[in-house]
Amino acid sequence: MTARSAKAAPPRPARRPGPRPRPPRRGRTAGGPLRLYTQAKRAWDRPLTAYYLVLGGSLLITVLGLVMVYSASQIKALQSGLAPTFFFRKQLLAAVLGGGLMVIASRLPVKLHRALAYPLLAGSVFLMCLVQIPGIGVSVNGNQNWINLGGPFQMQPSEFGKLALVLWGADLLARKQDKRLLTQWKHLLIPLIPVAFMLLGLIMLGGDMGTAIILTAILFGLLWLVGAPTRLFVGVLAAAAVIGALLIKTSANRMSRLACIGATDPGPGDQCWQAVHGIYALASGGFFGSGLGASMEKWGELPEPHTDFIFAITGEELGLAGTLSVLALFAALGYAGIRVAGRTEDPFVRYAAGGVTTWITAQAVINIGAVLGLLPIAGVPLPLFSFGGSALLPTMFAIGLLIAFARDEPAARAALAMRQPVFAKKLAGVRRKTMRRRVKKRPSGER
């Protein structure tokens, strides 16, 4: 080939630039779980996570509790000559009233919550004093901690004492922190410890040691949040242990409850009957339970199936899956409370959120531990779950506090402000369009 023919050859078309071929995906199976973990972590770290956990967890526990109260209380109501839905209707009424209190508490500003602390404390102390007056106070299961409101309705003022201690203690410690007084022991202990001991004394006069334990847990939670020194905890814990040992030693009923920890046999005189049959109910449930309403222990074998031992009936009818679901909901609620208390800069919000979280988690642990045979039977209900309007109303108000605190975070407020309803946006757009049309239809001489 000559040089002339080489020059006459047409040039090759240039290759168009395009996307580079992707390298083969290696480790696709490993990238999937990692990607899911990253997405879950991002969702978990969102500003409204605590808000949704508190709201959704508390509502799910309450609704599931209503279902289990209806299932566990029918036989008890029939044995008492009442309608099968008697206890369920009372619990449903208390849940509706408690829902209203929760909405009110979630909408109130923090200043108004602090203003309610002293009136609530004074009212709780007054009602707990009325309990000890003959003719006004009512004894239930050997504990005189109730006031008859007429008809089938009764009230337990000590349940409202828990809420009063949380609000009043949080307000007291927040004001002292603002004045930089919590570094002194006298300001750290007084008047918090004397007022807490007064409430404990009024509760113990009626013989309700379970509620006294919850109140003590709230006191320890407040002291822990405020940063009390370790030696103070050791001293107060030693004093509480000595007082508790004396109270248990001087009561045959409390000694028998202590002896029933881990019992597998009712024992002499059937003193461990309730504890053992609670284990029987859990053991017969299996993984998925015998079915809703199919419990055998509620037919007179297990005492208090709809109150203190409703968790055992849940395990029998819904199985391990049902009990683990309840535990997961309480764990989510406790995590959300800790998150609210840890992310706020307001000392009152921190102490109040921590006190409410300590109250609910400690009461749940004591109730479930007693059903499992790991702790003595303290006679405390499962929060938001067991039957009892006196326990449900203040607990739902406390849940409203957590919701209000979760909404009050700056990031949560910004996220809620950005999430306007779609209908509101469309309505605003329609209004703008109609205003423009009206402007176009005006006469030319009109200004």
LOFI-313122 format. One record per residue (C-alpha): residue number from 0; residue in one letter; x, y, z. Coordinates in steps of 0.001 Angstrom, whole numbers, plus 524288, in hexadecimal, padded with zeros to 5 digits. Layout:
BEGIN
- n/res/xx/yy/zz
- NUM/A/X/Y/Z;
...
***
This chain:
BEGIN
- n/res/xx/yy/zz
- 0/M/80000/80000/80000;
- 1/T/80515/80D85/7FC1A;
- 2/A/80507/81998/80489;
- 3/R/7FA7F/81FA5/7FC07;
- 4/S/7F10F/81479/7FE22;
- 5/A/7F3AF/814F3/80CCC;
- 6/K/7F00B/8233E/80D21;
- 7/A/7E363/820AC/805D0;
- 8/A/7DE9A/816D8/80FE0;
- 9/P/7D2CC/81C34/81777;
- 10/P/7D521/81ED6/825D9;
- 11/R/7CEC7/8161C/82FCB;
- 12/P/7C306/81BD9/836DD;
- 13/A/7C651/820B2/84459;
- 14/R/7C066/81904/84F8E;
- 15/R/7B5F8/82064/856BE;
- 16/P/7B87A/82253/86511;
- 17/G/7AF09/81AA1/86D54;
- 18/P/7AD85/815B5/87B23;
- 19/R/7B876/80D4F/87F8A;
- 20/P/7B4F4/7FF48/881F6;
- 21/R/7B27E/7FCB2/89031;
- 22/P/7BBA1/7F35E/896CF;
- 23/P/7B590/7E6B3/89B30;
- 24/R/7AEDA/7E7A8/8A846;
- 25/R/7B6BC/7E0A5/8B256;
- 26/G/7B165/7DDE0/8BFC3;
- 27/R/7A360/7E0A8/8BC04;
- 28/T/79E91/7D815/8C6E1;
- 29/A/7A6F8/7DF8C/8D0A9;
- 30/G/7A2DF/7ECD2/8CB69;
- 31/G/7945F/7EA01/8CD44;
- 32/P/7948F/7E83B/8DC09;
- 33/L/79E1C/7F37F/8DD5E;
- 34/R/7952D/7FC51/8D581;
- 35/L/78975/7F82B/8DD9A;
- 36/Y/79114/7FACE/8EA06;
- 37/T/794C8/80864/8E52D;
- 38/Q/786C7/80B91/8E199;
- 39/A/781C3/80696/8EEA1;
- 40/K/78BEA/80EA3/8F5CC;
- 41/R/787FD/81ADF/8EE67;
- 42/A/779AC/8187F/8F169;
- 43/W/77CDF/815E9/8FFA7;
- 44/D/78470/822B6/900CB;
- 45/R/7798D/82B31/8FB66;
- 46/P/7748A/83637/9041B;
- 47/L/766C7/83086/90570;
- 48/T/76AED/822B8/908FD;
- 49/A/768B8/8249F/9179A;
- 50/Y/75BA9/82B35/91513;
- 51/Y/7569F/81FF4/90CC6;
- 52/L/75BF1/815B0/91629;
- 53/V/75534/81BBF/921F2;
- 54/L/74863/81E0D/91AE4;
- 55/G/747DD/81142/91375;
- 56/G/74D52/808C1/91E52;
- 57/S/74425/80DEB/928C8;
- 58/L/7382D/80CC6/92000;
- 59/L/73B98/7FEE3/91C03;
- 60/I/73DAF/7FACE/92A29;
- 61/T/730BD/800F8/92E2B;
- 62/V/72903/7FAAF/92321;
- 63/L/72F1A/7ED52/92557;
- 64/G/72C73/7EF00/933D7;
- 65/L/71E0F/7F19F/9311C;
- 66/V/71D4D/7E51C/9291E;
- 67/M/723CC/7DD1E/933D1;
- 68/V/71B8E/7E340/93E9C;
- 69/Y/70F6A/7DF5E/9370D;
- 70/S/71478/7D185/93558;
- 71/A/719CB/7CFA4/94325;
- 72/S/70EA9/7D5D7/94AE7;
- 73/Q/70298/7CF1A/9455A;
- 74/I/702EE/7C35E/94E78;
- 75/K/70607/7CBE9/95A38;
- 76/A/6FA61/7D497/9570B;
- 77/L/6F12F/7C90A/9557B;
- 78/Q/6F5CB/7C313/96250;
- 79/S/6F2BC/7D011/968FD;
- 80/G/6E4F8/7D07D/96334;
- 81/L/6E84E/7DB7C/959AF;
- 82/A/6E756/7DD07/94B15;
- 83/P/6F28F/7D6E2/9436F;
- 84/T/6F698/7E428/93E3C;
- 85/F/6F61D/7EB0E/94B81;
- 86/F/704C3/7EC9B/94D76;
- 87/F/7071C/7EF3D/93F13;
- 88/R/6FD50/7FA64/93ED3;
- 89/K/70388/80098/94ACA;
- 90/Q/7110C/7FF68/944C7;
- 91/L/70C34/804D4/937D3;
- 92/L/70651/8109E/93ED0;
- 93/A/7131B/812C5/94604;
- 94/A/71AB0/81191/93935;
- 95/V/71205/81BD0/932B2;
- 96/L/713A4/82520/93E32;
- 97/G/72223/82236/93E9E;
- 98/G/7232D/824DB/93013;
- 99/G/71D39/83234/9325E;
- 100/L/726FD/834CD/93D43;
- 101/M/73204/8305F/93467;
- 102/V/72DD6/839C4/929A7;
- 103/I/72CA5/844F2/93365;
- 104/A/739F5/84211/93959;
- 105/S/74041/84124/92BE6;
- 106/R/73B0B/84EA2/9283C;
- 107/L/73E33/855E5/934BE;
- 108/P/74A96/85E23/93504;
- 109/V/755A3/85ABE/93E38;
- 110/K/752D4/86687/946D6;
- 111/L/74523/861AC/94995;
- 112/H/74A40/85416/94CBE;
- 113/R/7532B/85A34/956D8;
- 114/A/747DF/86224/95C36;
- 115/L/74008/85598/95E6C;
- 116/A/74AA0/84F89/966FC;
- 117/Y/7472D/85591/97425;
- 118/P/73834/85494/972F4;
- 119/L/73973/8465A/96ECE;
- 120/L/7427C/84340/97A33;
- 121/A/7398C/849F6/9840A;
- 122/G/72D94/84316/97E8F;
- 123/S/73429/835BE/97EDD;
- 124/V/73882/83779/98D02;
- 125/F/72AD1/83BDA/990DF;
- 126/L/7246D/83022/98A57;
- 127/M/72E47/826A0/99043;
- 128/C/72AF6/82C2D/99D9E;
- 129/L/71C77/82A2D/99AEE;
- 130/V/71F33/81BD3/99830;
- 131/Q/722A8/819AB/9A685;
- 132/I/715C9/81F5F/9AB88;
- 133/P/70BEF/8149E/9AF01;
- 134/G/6FFFD/81516/9A67D;
- 135/I/70723/81BA4/99B38;
- 136/G/71285/81285/998B1;
- 137/V/70FAC/80514/99312;
- 138/S/717D8/7F8D4/9950A;
- 139/V/71A7E/7F033/98927;
- 140/N/72220/7E374/98AA8;
- 141/G/726E6/7E7B8/9980A;
- 142/N/72C05/7F506/99370;
- 143/Q/72496/80129/9976B;
- 144/N/72874/80A2E/98C5F;
- 145/W/71B83/80CAB/985B1;
- 146/I/710A5/816CA/98639;
- 147/N/702D6/8131C/9826B;
- 148/L/6FD4E/81C7C/97840;
- 149/G/6EFC4/81687/9784F;
- 150/G/6EA9F/80A7E/97181;
- 151/P/6F4F2/801C3/96B6F;
- 152/F/6FEE8/80CC4/96A23;
- 153/Q/70A93/80DED/97331;
- 154/M/71701/81601/972DF;
- 155/Q/724AE/8131D/977B8;
- 156/P/72B1F/82031/97B33;
- 157/S/738AE/81A34/97C2F;
- 158/E/738BF/8186D/96D5D;
- 159/F/7377E/82722/96BD3;
- 160/G/74249/8289D/975FB;
- 161/K/74BE2/822D2/96C1E;
- 162/L/74893/82D53/9622E;
- 163/A/7491A/837C7/96CBA;
- 164/L/756B9/833A3/97113;
- 165/V/75BAB/833B8/96306;
- 166/L/756A2/84161/95FDE;
- 167/W/75994/8478A/96CFF;
- 168/G/7670B/8414F/96E15;
- 169/A/76AAF/8454A/96036;
- 170/D/7664D/8535A/96283;
- 171/L/76D7D/85419/96F8B;
- 172/L/77A42/84EBF/96A34;
- 173/A/7797A/8572C/95DEC;
- 174/R/777D5/863AD/965DF;
- 175/K/7832F/86005/96EA4;
- 176/Q/78BB5/85CE4/962F0;
- 177/D/788CF/86A38/95D27;
- 178/K/78DBA/87042/969DC;
- 179/R/799A0/8671F/96A3D;
- 180/L/795AF/8616C/97770;
- 181/L/7963F/852EA/97442;
- 182/T/7A4B2/85216/977A3;
- 183/Q/7A0E2/85350/98606;
- 184/W/79BA8/84754/98CDF;
- 185/K/79144/84E75/9949A;
- 186/H/78B36/8540F/9884E;
- 187/L/78C44/846F8/98168;
- 188/L/78537/83F79/98C26;
- 189/I/77C0D/8498D/9920A;
- 190/P/77098/84A55/9901C;
- 191/L/7708B/83F58/985F7;
- 192/I/773AC/83435/98F5E;
- 193/P/76A56/83885/99A5B;
- 194/V/75EED/83A3E/990EC;
- 195/A/761A2/82D10/98A88;
- 196/F/7623F/82699/997F6;
- 197/M/7555B/82D0E/99B8D;
- 198/L/74EFB/8272E/98F82;
- 199/L/75520/81A04/99272;
- 200/G/7502A/81A8D/9A06F;
- 201/L/7424A/81D83/99C24;
- 202/I/742BC/81244/9926F;
- 203/M/74864/808A9/99C3D;
- 204/L/73DD0/80C22/9A618;
- 205/G/73493/80546/99CDA;
- 206/G/73DC0/7F9B1/99B38;
- 207/D/74092/7FB8E/98CA6;
- 208/M/74EED/7F82A/98BBE;
- 209/G/74EAB/7F689/97CF8;
- 210/T/74B1C/804BD/97A89;
- 211/A/75549/808C8/9849C;
- 212/I/75FB5/80188/97CD7;
- 213/I/75BD1/808C1/97065;
- 214/L/75C48/815C4/9778C;
- 215/T/769D7/81268/97CA6;
- 216/A/76E36/80F22/96EDA;
- 217/I/76970/81C77/96A21;
- 218/L/77111/8230F/97511;
- 219/F/77D7A/81BB7/97170;
- 220/G/77B53/81F1F/96323;
- 221/L/77A6F/82DA6/96624;
- 222/L/786A6/82D2F/96E84;
- 223/W/78DF0/825DA/963E7;
- 224/L/78A10/82FA9/95973;
- 225/V/78E3C/83B24/961C2;
- 226/G/79BBC/83531/96363;
- 227/A/79B76/8319A/971CD;
- 228/P/7A855/82BD1/976BF;
- 229/T/7A9D1/81D2E/977C8;
- 230/R/7AB78/81D35/98687;
- 231/L/79E31/8239E/987B5;
- 232/F/7981E/818A2/97FD4;
- 233/V/79EDD/80E82/9883A;
- 234/G/799F4/814FB/994B0;
- 235/V/78BEF/816BD/99014;
- 236/L/78B9C/80912/98A44;
- 237/A/790AF/8032E/99700;
- 238/A/78665/80A8D/99EC9;
- 239/A/77BAF/80625/99566;
- 240/A/7806F/7F80F/99633;
- 241/V/78027/7F843/9A51A;
- 242/I/7728B/7FE40/9A57B;
- 243/G/76DBA/7F4A2/99B36;
- 244/A/77360/7E913/9A2A0;
- 245/L/76C9C/7ED74/9AF14;
- 246/L/75FA2/7EF2D/9A81B;
- 247/I/760BB/7E1BD/9A1DA;
- 248/K/76512/7DB39/9AE85;
- 249/T/759A0/7E0B3/9B62C;
- 250/S/74F54/7DC0E/9AC64;
- 251/A/74C2D/7CDB5/9AA52;
- 252/N/745B6/7D0D7/99D3B;
- 253/R/751FF/7D76E/99813;
- 254/M/75A94/7CC62/99D1E;
- 255/S/75243/7C272/995D3;
- 256/R/7535A/7CA7C/98956;
- 257/L/76208/7CADE/98ABF;
- 258/A/7625C/7BC27/98CB8;
- 259/C/75B00/7B9F9/97FE2;
- 260/I/76609/7BED9/9772E;
- 261/G/768F5/7B3FD/96D82;
- 262/A/75EDB/7AAE2/973A0;
- 263/T/759EC/79F76/96B76;
- 264/D/750A2/799FC/975B1;
- 265/P/74595/7A0F1/97CF9;
- 266/G/74BEC/79D1A/989E4;
- 267/P/745A4/79B92/99736;
- 268/G/73879/7A22B/99818;
- 269/D/7393F/7A594/98995;
- 270/Q/740AE/7B1F5/98CF1;
- 271/C/74730/7B205/97F80;
- 272/W/73AD8/7AE95/977FB;
- 273/Q/73A82/7BB34/97017;
- 274/A/748F3/7BB08/96CAD;
- 275/V/748D2/7ACC1/96875;
- 276/H/73C8B/7ADDD/9603A;
- 277/G/7423E/7B9C7/95991;
- 278/I/74D92/7B128/95542;
- 279/Y/743D8/7A6AB/95106;
- 280/A/73CD5/7B089/9486F;
- 281/L/74960/7B4FA/941E5;
- 282/A/74E2F/7A706/93FFB;
- 283/S/74190/7A256/939A1;
- 284/G/7418A/7AD46/92F93;
- 285/G/74CA7/7A83D/92749;
- 286/F/7519B/7B090/91C11;
- 287/F/744AD/7B5AB/916BA;
- 288/G/73B50/7B33A/921FC;
- 289/S/72EAF/7ABD9/92345;
- 290/G/726DC/7B69C/91CB6;
- 291/L/72041/7C30D/9211D;
- 292/G/7161B/7BFDA/92B76;
- 293/A/71A76/7B1A5/92CEC;
- 294/S/721AD/7B306/939DA;
- 295/M/71F3C/7A87B/94406;
- 296/E/725B5/7AF46/94F9F;
- 297/K/71BE1/7BA6F/94F9C;
- 298/W/7110E/7B0D6/9533E;
- 299/G/7136E/7B2EF/961B0;
- 300/E/7210F/7AD09/96262;
- 301/L/72932/7B978/96156;
- 302/P/7257D/7C49B/96A96;
- 303/E/72517/7D26A/964EE;
- 304/P/725F2/7CE23/956AD;
- 305/H/721F6/7DB7E/95174;
- 306/T/72A3E/7E3FF/95A7F;
- 307/D/73750/7DFE1/96029;
- 308/F/738A0/7D334/9585F;
- 309/I/73336/7D756/94B3D;
- 310/F/740A7/7D503/9455A;
- 311/A/73F3C/7C68D/948CB;
- 312/I/73229/7C5CA/941AB;
- 313/T/7387F/7CCBC/93626;
- 314/G/74300/7C255/935BE;
- 315/E/738FD/7B770/9366E;
- 316/E/73032/7BCC5/92BB0;
- 317/L/739F9/7C39B/922C0;
- 318/G/745EF/7BB7B/925F7;
- 319/L/75418/7BF85/925B7;
- 320/A/7518B/7C813/919D1;
- 321/G/7478E/7D01E/92162;
- 322/T/74FE7/7D1DA/92D78;
- 323/L/75BE8/7D598/9258E;
- 324/S/753A6/7DF96/91E43;
- 325/V/74F89/7E5B9/92B23;
- 326/L/75DA4/7E5F4/92FD3;
- 327/A/76211/7EC2F/92305;
- 328/L/757CE/7F6E8/9244A;
- 329/F/75C11/7FA13/9321E;
- 330/A/76A52/7F9E9/92DE3;
- 331/A/76741/80379/922D7;
- 332/L/75FD8/80C37/92C43;
- 333/G/76B22/80C11/935E0;
- 334/Y/77517/80F09/92B44;
- 335/A/76CEB/81A74/9265E;
- 336/G/76BF6/82019/9341A;
- 337/I/77AA3/81F0E/93610;
- 338/R/77CE5/82561/928D7;
- 339/V/773F0/830CB/92C1F;
- 340/A/77AB1/832BF/93936;
- 341/G/78843/831F8/9332E;
- 342/R/78640/83B52/927C6;
- 343/T/77FCA/846B7/92EA3;
- 344/E/78690/85288/93462;
- 345/D/77B63/85602/93D99;
- 346/P/77E4A/8504B/94B25;
- 347/F/76FD5/84F15/94E99;
- 348/V/76D1E/8475F/9423A;
- 349/R/778D9/83EAB/944E4;
- 350/Y/774CD/83B89/952D5;
- 351/A/7665A/839F5/94FC5;
- 352/A/768C8/83134/943F1;
- 353/G/7728B/82922/94BB1;
- 354/G/76939/827F3/95726;
- 355/V/75DF0/8236B/94E8B;
- 356/T/766BB/819A9/94796;
- 357/T/76BBE/8145E/9548A;
- 358/W/75DE1/81328/959A1;
- 359/I/75880/80B92/94DF8;
- 360/T/7643D/802BD/94BCC;
- 361/A/76623/7FF9B/95A3E;
- 362/Q/757BF/7FC38/95BE2;
- 363/A/757EC/7F3C2/94FA8;
- 364/V/76428/7ECA1/95431;
- 365/I/75E84/7EA11/961C9;
- 366/N/75190/7E521/95C61;
- 367/I/75771/7DC6C/951D9;
- 368/G/76226/7D7B2/95B04;
- 369/A/757DC/7D360/964DF;
- 370/V/75043/7CC0B/95A5B;
- 371/L/75CB3/7C532/955E9;
- 372/G/75FF4/7C164/963E4;
- 373/L/76C5A/7C980/96427;
- 374/L/7676B/7D3B6/96DE2;
- 375/P/75DD5/7D368/97930;
- 376/I/74FB3/7D698/97614;
- 377/A/74E92/7E51D/978EF;
- 378/G/7407E/7E720/974B4;
- 379/V/74357/7F1B7/96A9A;
- 380/P/73C41/7F1EC/95D69;
- 381/L/742D2/7F18C/9503C;
- 382/P/742C1/7FFBA/94B65;
- 383/L/738C0/802DD/940BD;
- 384/F/73582/7F460/93FF0;
- 385/S/72F39/7EF57/94C6A;
- 386/F/72185/7F26E/950E7;
- 387/G/7205C/7FE61/9599A;
- 388/G/71BE6/80C1D/95689;
- 389/S/72335/81238/961F5;
- 390/A/72FF6/80D4E/95C4B;
- 391/L/72C87/80FFD/94E13;
- 392/L/728AE/81E5A/94F52;
- 393/P/73550/823D4/95546;
- 394/T/73D8E/81AE1/94CB8;
- 395/M/73748/81FF2/94041;
- 396/F/73913/82DE1/94505;
- 397/A/7476E/82A9D/9470B;
- 398/I/747FD/8253A/9392A;
- 399/G/74268/8323B/934A3;
- 400/L/74DC7/838D9/93B7D;
- 401/L/75775/830A5/933C6;
- 402/I/75051/833D1/92721;
- 403/A/750AE/8425C/92A42;
- 404/F/75F27/841C0/92D6E;
- 405/A/7621C/839FB/9210B;
- 406/R/75ACB/843FE/918C2;
- 407/D/761B0/84F46/91F89;
- 408/E/76F49/84BB0/91A96;
- 409/P/7741F/855EB/910BB;
- 410/A/77699/84BD5/90612;
- 411/A/76969/8456F/90883;
- 412/R/76278/85296/907E8;
- 413/A/768F7/855A1/8FAF2;
- 414/A/7655F/8483F/8F584;
- 415/L/7573F/849A6/8F9BB;
- 416/A/75664/8574D/8F3E8;
- 417/M/75B22/85240/8E6B5;
- 418/R/75133/84732/8E674;
- 419/Q/744D5/84E75/8E30F;
- 420/P/7392D/84647/8DF04;
- 421/V/73799/844AB/8D052;
- 422/F/7297F/8493F/8D125;
- 423/A/72DDE/855E7/8D78D;
- 424/K/737BA/85860/8CCB5;
- 425/K/72D84/855E2/8C222;
- 426/L/723CB/85E97/8C91D;
- 427/A/72DD6/8697E/8C9D9;
- 428/G/73087/86803/8BB49;
- 429/V/721FD/868A2/8B80B;
- 430/R/72099/874F9/8C016;
- 431/R/72BD0/87B71/8B8D5;
- 432/K/725D6/877CC/8ABAF;
- 433/T/71872/87CF9/8AF6D;
- 434/M/71E6C/889AA/8B427;
- 435/R/7256D/88B47/8A720;
- 436/R/718E9/888CA/89FA5;
- 437/R/711B3/892B7/8A7BC;
- 438/V/71C3E/89CCC/8A4F7;
- 439/K/71B17/89A53/89653;
- 440/K/70C53/89C25/89676;
- 441/R/70CFD/8A9AD/89C8E;
- 442/P/70873/8B533/893F6;
- 443/S/7131D/8BCF8/88D43;
- 444/G/70FC4/8C995/89454;
- 445/E/71099/8C383/8A1CB;
- 446/R/71D07/8C4A8/8A961;
***
